[in-house]
Amino acid sequence: MKIFKTILYPTYVIFLVASVLLYVYRDKLVQQFELFTLFVFLKYWLMGGLGLFVISWIIENIHVTLLKRKIHTLNDKITALKAKIYDNSVMQQTTQDRLATSPDKEGKNK
């Protein structure tokens, strides 16, 4: 994702700077070129910007979904490990109880 962001964000900056320059110099562009071709160019320009936005939005959502899935998996692993620790502590406690009570019973029987 980091590689994608390092490519996409500069592309956004270039697109925005070019858009501002197109807006600032629109009168010169209209005079030098035909008006109709400028509007066609702007239409495709804006469609390209929309395409960039949609692509980045989809990729960001996929990334967030994958991170949430990873968090859920890690939480499940944590829960399983906590259960294992609890089971081990209960087993140790019962073993200690058995050991603590067995010498007393043997001592009383003798």
C-alpha positions in Angstrom: 0.0 0.0 0.0 2.9 2.3 0.7 4.2 2.0 -2.8 0.8 2.7 -4.2 0.5 5.8 -2.1 3.9 7.1 -3.2 2.8 6.8 -6.8 -0.8 8.0 -6.5 -0.3 11.0 -4.3 2.2 12.7 -6.5 -0.1 11.9 -9.4 -2.9 13.7 -7.6 -0.7 16.7 -7.0 0.3 16.9 -10.6 -3.3 16.6 -11.6 -4.4 19.4 -9.3 -1.6 21.7 -10.4 -2.4 21.1 -14.0 -6.1 21.7 -13.3 -5.3 25.0 -11.7 -3.1 26.0 -14.6 -5.8 25.0 -17.0 -8.3 27.2 -15.1 -5.9 30.2 -14.9 -4.9 30.1 -18.6 -8.3 29.0 -19.9 -8.8 32.3 -21.9 -5.5 31.9 -23.7 -6.3 28.2 -24.4 -9.7 29.2 -25.8 -8.2 31.8 -28.1 -5.4 29.6 -29.3 -7.5 26.5 -29.8 -11.1 26.0 -30.7 -13.6 26.2 -27.9 -15.2 22.9 -28.7 -11.9 20.9 -28.5 -11.1 22.6 -25.1 -14.4 21.4 -23.7 -13.9 17.9 -25.0 -10.4 17.9 -23.5 -11.7 19.2 -20.1 -14.4 16.5 -20.2 -11.8 13.8 -20.6 -9.6 15.5 -18.1 -12.3 15.5 -15.4 -13.2 11.9 -16.2 -9.5 11.0 -15.7 -9.5 12.8 -12.3 -12.7 11.0 -11.4 -11.1 7.7 -12.4 -8.1 8.4 -10.2 -10.3 9.2 -7.3 -12.5 6.0 -7.7 -9.4 3.8 -8.1 -7.8 5.2 -4.9 -11.1 4.9 -3.0 -11.5 1.3 -4.0 -7.9 0.4 -3.1 -8.2 2.2 0.2 -11.4 0.3 1.1 -9.8 -3.0 0.1 -6.8 -2.1 2.3 -9.0 -1.3 5.3 -11.0 -4.5 4.8 -7.8 -6.5 4.8 -6.5 -4.8 7.9 -9.8 -5.4 9.7 -9.7 -9.1 8.8 -6.1 -9.3 10.1 -7.2 -7.7 13.3 -10.1 -10.1 13.7 -7.7 -13.1 13.1 -5.2 -11.7 15.6 -8.0 -11.2 18.2 -9.1 -14.8 17.7 -5.5 -16.0 18.3 -5.2 -13.8 21.4 -8.5 -15.3 22.7 -7.2 -18.9 22.0 -3.9 -18.1 23.8 -5.8 -16.7 26.8 -7.9 -19.8 27.0 -4.8 -21.9 26.8 -3.2 -19.9 29.6 -6.3 -20.2 31.7 -6.5 -24.0 31.1 -2.8 -24.4 32.1 -3.3 -22.4 35.3 -6.4 -24.4 36.2 -4.5 -27.7 35.6 -1.5 -26.4 37.7 -3.9 -25.4 40.5 -5.6 -28.8 40.5 -2.2 -30.6 40.4 -1.0 -28.5 43.3 -4.2 -29.2 45.2 -3.8 -32.9 44.7 -0.2 -32.9 45.8 -1.0 -30.8 48.8 -3.8 -33.1 49.9 -2.2 -36.4 49.2 0.7 -36.2 51.8 -1.8 -35.3 54.5 -4.0 -38.3 53.7 -1.0 -40.6 53.7 0.2 -39.1 57.0 -3.2 -39.7 58.6 -3.4 -43.3 57.4 -0.1 -44.3 58.9 
